[in-house]
């Protein structure tokens, strides 16, 4: 199909993704320009239907980022975080019981004292309003689908996706060409495993001197509980059951706002057994005798899932390239043992904005923002990540019981003496390469959901408010369908039907042979398929327009 030329708009800075990092960059750019008495044009494109629609996190928020970016937010009557942590509990669970671990056993960096419980989606909505008040243009519902390059090979902006293309690839009657948004610098804050970020990493070899990235899958529900079960400001974490020792992960329960409890489960995606289902493990977790009582008489009101960057210090790629940079989760700034990254996302957006402001003031454009890449390791972000750099590789190598103990010892030594017994450990194999063939594992059988405490995927996806235009090209691209049958199905037993938390992938017997069905309309944009497919045979790209989940209070 021959396409017409796109219309183009020029800006000083284009930002991809209205998450904490992208919005912090936009706000800081405007703040710095105001202080300097100059003007800077900034536009943010966001694939969600509105700011915050695709934002999902636990979330216990370290406020250090917000304090730096919006110093008066705590006194703002519209502030998005109102519940401060008052109690911090950590449990190790077994099949029938568990033990509460004393807080004194944990380094101070693991304490949640001074943090807030709330909705990260609401935090981004708040930052979006602040950005627009400063003159930032925000275009929700317009996914960045293509990177633009100039003649020298530098990034020159992005193009939004075309609208009105049928599944057949032909233009529908409502076809509309995407827009070119051109910029002197382009900031990518797409979150974990961004569809454009991975292209940039490959094109500019940004990860040639870093370890490969590691991931987890976080699955979350939001419940409204009975008043007698509600303990505002209570933060609980656990490890152990239902995951086996060699499969890492853990849970959270956070009480906040109007009798809301955020409950979630993270499964590290380097698990070996292809029959393991992170969604089903989460459902099993809620039935534990130390957990289930919270949900007696409660109502489940929200559901979502997303991938989490877990590589940390040693997996952060080079952050800059000609014409732009990576920020937030696109850079991999999550502190895994703390299960926190929003504070580093905000700080990284601010640091990138500072480097861009200096470059624009000097009359530069489309070069490398070297000061940003060179500065983050000596900043609070680097300090936060370096101290915990060995927790994830030790956990992966030795399992939960031994690995977490060694990781705790390493954190204590880092905190007390700035030393590590292990140096900086490598992460081993990529997550997709850890999956074993079906013949080498014992299949896991999960109980049927009861519809009261445990649920199936489709009823869960309904609560995520997920919607996609059905007559559009499938945004989950299988590169080689023959390989999917001969390997993903025949060798690994079809793990995509288990690792996907939204029921997107199915192997259906048809005429005596298996057929791969992709229910793309169910996709909650978690990117797990792009990460965990054992052959790296699935490519996640942005769907048309504002498709995807629409999270509320998540």
C-alpha positions in Angstrom: 0.0 0.0 0.0 1.5 3.3 -1.0 1.1 5.8 1.8 0.9 9.6 1.5 3.5 11.8 3.1 3.1 12.6 6.8 2.6 16.0 8.1 5.5 17.1 10.4 5.8 19.3 13.5 9.1 20.6 14.9 9.9 20.8 18.6 13.0 21.3 20.7 12.4 18.1 22.6 10.1 15.1 21.9 9.5 12.7 24.8 8.1 9.2 24.2 6.1 8.0 27.2 4.1 9.9 29.8 5.4 7.9 32.7 7.2 9.3 35.8 10.5 9.6 33.9 9.1 11.3 30.7 6.9 13.7 32.6 9.8 14.6 35.0 12.0 15.4 32.0 9.3 17.6 30.5 8.6 19.5 33.8 12.3 20.0 34.5 13.0 21.3 31.0 10.3 23.9 31.4 11.5 24.8 34.9 15.1 25.2 33.7 14.0 27.3 30.8 12.0 29.6 33.0 14.9 30.1 35.4 17.2 30.9 32.4 14.6 33.2 30.8 14.5 31.2 27.7 11.8 29.2 25.8 11.8 25.5 25.1 9.1 23.6 23.1 8.4 20.2 24.6 5.9 17.5 23.5 5.1 14.2 25.1 3.5 11.3 23.2 1.7 8.6 25.2 0.2 5.4 23.8 -2.4 5.1 26.5 -5.8 6.7 26.1 -4.9 9.2 28.8 -1.9 9.9 31.0 -1.7 7.1 33.6 -3.9 4.7 31.6 -1.0 2.2 31.1 0.8 2.9 34.4 0.9 0.0 36.8 3.0 -0.5 40.0 2.6 -1.8 43.5 3.2 0.9 44.7 5.2 2.0 47.7 6.7 5.2 46.5 10.0 6.6 47.7 9.2 10.4 47.6 12.8 11.6 47.0 12.1 12.0 43.3 8.9 14.0 43.8 10.5 16.1 46.5 13.2 17.2 44.0 10.9 17.8 41.1 7.8 19.3 42.8 9.0 20.5 46.2 5.6 21.6 47.4 3.7 18.5 46.5 3.1 17.4 50.1 1.1 20.5 50.8 -0.9 20.3 47.6 -4.6 19.5 48.3 -4.6 17.5 45.0 -1.5 15.5 45.9 -1.7 11.9 44.6 -0.1 10.2 47.7 -1.8 10.6 51.0 -1.1 7.4 52.9 2.3 7.2 54.6 3.8 3.9 55.6 3.3 3.2 59.3 4.2 -0.5 59.5 6.6 -2.6 57.5 6.4 -6.4 57.6 8.3 -9.2 55.9 7.3 -12.8 55.8 8.8 -16.1 54.6 6.0 -18.4 53.6 5.8 -22.2 53.5 2.8 -24.3 52.2 0.9 -24.2 55.5 2.4 -21.3 57.4 5.2 -18.9 57.6 7.4 -16.7 59.8 7.6 -12.9 60.1 11.2 -11.8 59.8 12.4 -9.0 62.2 13.0 -5.6 60.6 16.4 -5.4 62.4 17.6 -8.2 60.1 17.3 -5.9 57.1 19.7 -3.1 56.0 18.3 0.4 56.4 17.9 0.7 52.6 15.2 -1.9 52.8 13.1 0.2 55.3 9.9 1.8 54.0 9.9 4.4 56.7 9.1 7.8 55.1 7.6 6.2 52.0 4.1 6.5 50.7 1.5 3.9 49.6 -0.7 4.8 46.6 -1.3 4.6 42.9 1.5 5.3 40.5 -1.1 5.8 37.8 -2.5 8.7 39.9 1.0 10.1 40.4 1.6 10.3 36.7 -1.8 12.0 36.2 -0.7 14.6 38.8 2.6 15.1 37.0 0.8 15.4 33.7 -1.3 18.2 35.0 1.8 19.9 36.4 3.5 19.6 33.0 0.6 21.0 31.1 0.5 24.0 33.5 4.0 24.7 32.4 3.2 24.6 28.7 4.1 21.1 27.9 2.0 19.6 25.0 0.8 16.0 25.8 -0.7 13.8 23.1 -2.3 10.7 24.7 -3.6 8.0 22.4 -0.7 8.5 19.9 1.8 5.7 20.2 5.3 6.3 18.9 5.6 3.7 16.2 8.7 4.7 14.3 12.1 6.4 14.9 13.1 9.1 12.5 16.8 9.5 11.6 18.6 12.3 9.9 21.1 11.9 7.0 24.0 11.5 9.5 22.2 8.6 11.3 21.2 10.6 14.4 17.7 10.3 15.9 15.6 13.2 14.6 12.3 12.5 16.3 9.5 9.9 16.0 6.4 9.2 13.9 3.1 8.3 15.5 1.3 5.2 14.2 -1.1 5.3 11.2 -4.8 4.9 12.1 -7.4 3.0 10.1 -5.5 0.1 8.7 -7.4 -3.2 8.5 -6.1 -6.6 9.7 -5.6 -7.4 6.0 -3.1 -4.5 5.8 -5.4 -2.4 3.6 -6.5 1.1 4.4 -10.0 1.4 5.8 -12.3 4.3 5.0 -11.2 6.1 8.2 -7.4 5.8 7.4 -5.3 8.6 8.9 -1.6 9.0 8.4 0.6 9.3 11.5 2.4 12.5 12.3 6.1 13.2 12.3 7.3 14.9 15.4 10.8 16.2 14.8 13.2 17.3 17.5 16.7 18.4 18.4 16.6 15.7 21.1 14.3 12.8 21.6 13.8 11.2 25.1 12.6 7.6 25.3 10.8 6.7 28.5 8.7 3.7 27.2 9.0 1.5 30.3 10.3 -2.0 30.3 11.1 -3.6 27.0 10.0 -0.6 24.9 9.4 -1.4 21.3 11.5 1.5 20.0 14.0 1.3 22.9 15.1 -2.2 21.9 15.7 -1.0 18.3 17.9 1.9 19.6 19.9 -0.5 21.8 20.5 -2.8 18.8 21.2 0.0 16.3 23.7 1.9 18.5 25.0 -1.2 20.3 24.2 0.5 23.6 24.5 -2.7 25.6 27.9 -3.9 24.3 29.6 -3.1 27.6 26.7 -4.0 29.9 25.2 -7.3 31.1 22.1 -8.4 29.4 18.8 -7.2 31.0 16.8 -9.3 33.4 13.0 -9.2 34.0 10.2 -10.1 36.3 6.5 -10.2 35.7 4.3 -8.3 38.2 0.7 -9.3 38.4 -1.6 -7.1 40.5 -5.1 -6.9 41.8 -6.8 -4.0 43.6 -9.4 -4.9 46.3 -11.7 -2.9 48.5 -11.7 -4.6 51.8 -14.0 -4.5 54.9 -13.2 -1.8 57.5 -12.2 -4.3 60.1 -9.6 -5.8 57.7 -8.1 -2.5 56.7 -4.9 -1.2 58.2 -3.9 2.1 56.5 -0.2 2.4 55.9 0.6 -1.3 56.4 3.1 -2.7 53.9 3.7 -6.4 53.8 6.2 -8.4 51.6 6.8 -12.1 51.3 9.0 -14.7 49.7 8.8 -18.4 49.4 5.5 -20.3 48.8 4.0 -20.9 46.3 7.2 -20.6 44.1 9.7 -23.4 44.2 13.2 -22.6 45.6 14.7 -22.2 42.1 12.0 -19.8 40.8 12.5 -16.4 42.3 9.9 -13.9 43.2 7.7 -12.5 45.9 4.5 -10.7 46.9 3.2 -7.5 48.3 0.1 -6.3 50.2 -0.3 -2.5 50.6 -3.2 -0.9 52.5 -4.0 2.7 51.4 -6.6 5.4 50.7 -10.3 4.4 51.0 -10.1 0.8 52.3 -8.0 -0.2 49.3 -5.5 -3.1 49.3 -3.0 -3.5 46.5 -2.0 -7.2 46.3 0.5 -8.5 43.8 3.1 -11.1 42.9 6.3 -10.8 41.0 7.8 -13.9 39.3 11.3 -13.6 38.0 11.3 -14.6 34.3 14.4 -16.7 34.5 12.3 -19.6 35.8 13.0 -23.0 34.2 9.8 -24.9 34.1 7.7 -24.0 31.0 4.5 -25.2 32.7 4.9 -22.5 35.4 2.2 -19.8 35.2 3.0 -16.5 37.0 -0.7 -15.7 36.9 -1.7 -19.0 38.6 1.1 -18.7 41.1 -0.4 -15.3 42.1 -3.8 -16.8 42.5 -2.4 -19.6 44.7 -0.6 -17.1 46.8 -3.8 -15.5 47.9 -5.1 -18.8 49.3 -2.2 -18.9 51.9 -3.6 -19.1 55.5 -1.5 -16.0 56.4 -2.9 -14.0 53.5 -6.5 -15.0 52.6 -8.2 -13.6 55.7 -7.6 -10.0 54.4 -10.0 -10.7 51.5 -12.9 -12.1 53.4 -16.0 -10.2 52.3 -13.8 -7.9 50.0 -14.5 -6.9 46.4 -11.9 -7.2 43.6 -12.0 -4.0 41.6 -8.9 -3.9 39.5 -6.4 -6.1 37.7 -3.2 -5.6 35.6 0.2 -6.9 34.8 3.5 -5.6 33.5 7.1 -6.6 33.1 9.7 -5.2 35.5 13.3 -4.5 34.7 15.5 -6.4 37.1 19.1 -6.2 35.8 20.1 -3.2 37.8 23.5 -1.6 38.0 25.4 -4.0 35.7 22.6 -4.2 33.1 22.1 -0.5 32.5 23.1 0.2 28.9 24.8 3.3 27.5 22.0 5.8 27.9 22.8 8.2 25.1 23.1 8.1 21.3 23.2 10.8 18.6 20.0 12.8 19.1 18.6 11.4 22.3 18.6 9.3 25.5 16.9 6.7 27.6 15.2 7.4 30.9 13.4 5.5 33.7 12.5 1.9 33.1 13.8 2.1 29.5 17.2 2.6 31.1 16.6 -0.1 33.8 16.7 1.9 37.0 14.6 -0.4 39.2 16.0 -1.4 42.6 14.9 -5.0 42.7 15.1 -5.9 46.5 13.3 -2.6 47.3 10.7 -3.2 44.5 11.0 0.5 43.7 11.9 2.5 40.6 9.6 5.5 40.3 12.0 7.7 42.4 14.9 6.8 40.1 12.7 7.3 37.0 11.9 10.9 38.1 15.5 11.6 39.0 16.7 10.2 35.6 14.2 12.4 33.8 15.5 15.4 35.6 19.1 14.5 34.9 18.4 14.0 31.2 16.6 17.4 31.2 19.6 19.1 32.7 21.9 17.7 30.0 19.4 18.7 27.2 19.0 22.2 28.7 22.8 22.7 28.6 23.0 21.4 25.1 20.2 23.7 23.8 21.8 26.7 25.6 25.0 26.0 23.8 23.2 25.8 20.4 23.8 22.0 20.0 21.4 19.5 18.5 21.3 15.8 17.7 24.6 15.0 19.3 25.3 12.8 22.3 24.3 14.0 25.8 27.5 12.7 27.3 27.1 14.4 30.7 23.9 12.5 31.4 25.5 9.1 30.6 28.6 9.9 32.6 26.8 11.3 35.6 24.2 8.9 36.7 26.5 6.4 38.4 27.8 9.1 40.7 24.2 10.4 41.4 21.6 9.1 43.9 20.4 6.7 41.2 23.9 5.0 41.1 24.2 5.0 44.9 20.7 3.3 45.1 21.5 0.6 42.5 25.2 -0.2 43.3 24.5 -1.3 46.9 22.0 -4.0 45.7 23.7 -5.0 42.5 24.5 -8.6 43.6 21.1 -9.5 45.1 19.5 -10.6 41.9 22.4 -12.7 40.5 22.9 -14.4 43.9 19.2 -15.2 44.0 19.2 -16.6 40.5 22.3 -18.7 41.1 21.6 -20.2 44.5 17.8 -20.1 44.8 15.7 -18.3 47.3 16.9 -19.7 50.6 20.7 -19.4 50.1 20.7 -16.6 47.5 18.6 -14.2 49.4 20.7 -14.8 52.5 23.9 -14.1 50.6 22.3 -11.0 49.0 21.3 -9.7 52.4 24.9 -10.1 53.7 26.2 -8.3 50.6 23.7 -5.4 51.2 24.8 -5.1 54.8 28.5 -5.0 53.8 27.7 -2.4 51.2 25.8 -0.3 53.7 28.2 -0.5 56.5 31.6 -0.5 54.7 30.9 0.2 51.1 32.3 -3.2 50.3 31.2 -6.4 48.6 32.5 -9.9 48.9 31.5 -10.6 45.4 32.6 -7.6 43.4 29.9 -7.2 40.7 28.4 -10.5 39.6 27.0 -11.3 36.1 23.5 -12.4 35.6 24.2 -15.5 33.7 21.8 -16.5 30.9 19.1 -14.3 29.4 15.6 -15.1 30.8 14.4 -16.8 27.6 17.4 -19.1 27.5 16.6 -20.4 31.0 13.5 -22.2 29.9 13.9 -26.0 29.9 12.3 -28.4 27.4 9.0 -29.9 28.6 10.5 -33.4 28.8 13.0 -32.2 31.4 10.5 -30.9 34.0 7.7 -32.1 36.1 4.5 -30.4 34.8 2.7 -28.1 37.3 -1.1 -28.6 37.8 -3.0 -25.7 39.1 -6.4 -25.8 40.9 -9.5 -24.3 39.2 -10.4 -20.8 40.3 -13.3 -20.4 42.8 -14.5 -17.0 41.5 -14.4 -15.6 45.0 -10.7 -15.4 46.0 -9.1 -16.9 42.8 -10.0 -16.1 39.3 -9.4 -16.9 35.6 -7.5 -14.7 33.2 -10.5 -13.5 31.1 -12.5 -12.2 34.1 -9.3 -10.5 35.3 -8.6 -8.8 31.9 -12.2 -7.5 32.0 -11.2 -5.5 35.2 -8.2 -4.0 33.4 -10.6 -2.1 31.0 -8.5 -3.4 28.1 -9.8 -2.6 24.6 -8.3 -2.7 21.1 -9.8 -1.9 17.7 -10.4 -5.5 16.4 -9.9 -4.7 12.7 -6.3 -3.8 12.8 -3.0 -5.6 12.1 -2.0 -7.9 15.0 0.5 -6.1 17.1 2.1 -9.4 18.4 4.2 -10.4 15.5 5.3 -14.0 15.2 8.4 -14.0 13.0 8.3 -17.7 12.0 5.1 -19.6 12.6 6.8 -22.9 11.7 9.4 -22.4 14.5 6.6 -21.6 16.9 5.1 -25.1 16.2 8.3 -27.1 16.0 9.9 -25.5 19.1 7.6 -23.4 21.3 4.9 -26.1 21.1 6.7 -29.4 20.3 9.8 -28.9 22.5 8.7 -26.5 25.3 5.0 -27.4 25.5 3.5 -24.0 24.6 4.7 -21.9 27.5 3.1 -18.7 26.0 -0.3 -19.9 27.0 1.0 -20.0 30.6 3.3 -17.0 31.0 0.9 -14.6 29.4 -1.3 -13.1 32.2 -4.1 -12.1 29.8 -5.0 -15.2 27.8 -3.6 -13.9 24.6 -1.9 -17.1 23.3 -3.6 -20.5 22.8 -2.7 -23.7 21.1 -6.0 -25.1 19.8 -6.4 -28.6 18.4 -7.9 -28.3 14.9 -8.3 -31.1 12.5 -5.9 -33.3 14.5 -3.1 -30.6 14.5 -2.3 -27.7 16.9 -3.1 -24.2 15.7 -1.6 -21.1 17.3 -4.2 -18.5 18.1 -3.4 -15.0 19.2 -6.2 -13.1 21.0 -4.5 -9.7 20.6 -7.5 -7.8 21.9 -6.8 -9.2 25.4 -3.2 -7.8 25.5 -2.5 -5.7 28.6 0.9 -4.6 27.1 3.0 -6.4 29.7 5.6 -7.4 27.1 6.3 -10.8 28.7 5.9 -12.6 25.4 8.7 -10.5 23.9 10.9 -11.3 26.8 10.2 -15.0 27.6 9.5 -16.7 24.3 12.3 -19.3 24.2 13.2 -18.6 20.6 12.7 -14.8 20.7 10.2 -15.4 18.0 7.5 -12.9 19.2 7.9 -9.2 18.6 5.7 -6.8 20.5 4.9 -3.6 18.7 2.5 -0.8 19.4 -1.2 -1.4 18.4 -3.3 1.2 16.7 -4.2 4.4 18.6 -5.1 4.3 22.3 -5.5 0.5 22.5 -4.7 -1.5 25.7 -5.6 -1.3 29.4 -7.1 1.7 31.1 -6.0 1.4 34.7 -7.8 3.2 37.5 -6.1 3.7 40.9 -3.4 1.2 39.8 
